[in-house]
């Protein structure tokens, strides 16, 4: 699975010095180039990308190409915040900057859950923002010739609709 962002995009959103401080294990100060070529950072980006794709797949609104093509700045933000959360989990420390990053990570996690449930969308993906609305062509009902197990002719599961407008005694004033 491809990664949705590059390490260059990550260091635009988060200071490379903070990332370097938290991914090195040797105690030797890392450089910006070390961060940009880090296999650890690349692994965190791949993991975060898979988390987004997993949420999108469960929500059943996006294909991989939809996210790659239309995800834009929102996708970059979500993946970056998830990467920082993974870096924080790697180094558990009580520091003020970590609290701010943890908040961003938790916000990204909440957004992923909303994507998964279909309560949020990537707006630029064609036909997704209006999916499920009455005028949407993509979610049209099955043809009448296929029949429906719940509605046939004038009989419904809650009563019949006849000339006397009998909707079922008891519920609608009968």
Beta strands, then each sheet from edge to edge (+ up, - down):
strand 1: 155-156
strand 2: 159-160
sheet 1: 1+ 2-
end
